[in-house]
């Protein structure tokens, strides 16, 4: 398995601002993923982030709104830009090891 | 295309009685199937996975699931519920080894 940490664990932000979420894993992994879990709902994949290439975004998510960095094999960031209350969610990163994805604890974001 | 339907949004059981969480999947290929659990304000934890080996899969904390291709089902069971089993459970399907599709989730309540 993998040990994954995220920072911050939670934040309250004002609309129109941006927040960068960090994800750190304790081993080198090729594939990292970012998910969104809106209140009371299931998880939706935002994008796949492979080291050394541009992130691949799922339908409904765009790079201008959710820019992602993947500078090395153990770290990634997700920025939520120009936030609105609709962005209030839990954001989770995950990594793929062999045939299983492991998830970080999540970042709980509230936008006022 | 892959998708998952969790047939119960909420399940309530008494402590010490069996738990059954139902999941049906749709997949064009031979899928991998997973059950994850999410305790309140905590991250996702892998309970068990099916990846084309034995159809009866045993997981952590006494949970098990049976893959039934003819019924396209992957139901999760536990013979005796414990108070600590109260959580949200997600059935997940993956066709291509990295993109996960989550079910809507089943909330389990355990009565003393």
Interface residues (C-beta under 8 A of the other chain):
Chain A: X1 X4 X31 X33 X41 X42 X43 X44 X45 X48 X92 X94 X96 X99 X100 X101 X102 X103 X104 X105 X106 X108
Chain B: X32 X34 X36 X41 X42 X43 X44 X45 X46 X49 X51 X90 X97 X98 X99 X100 X102 X103 X104 X105
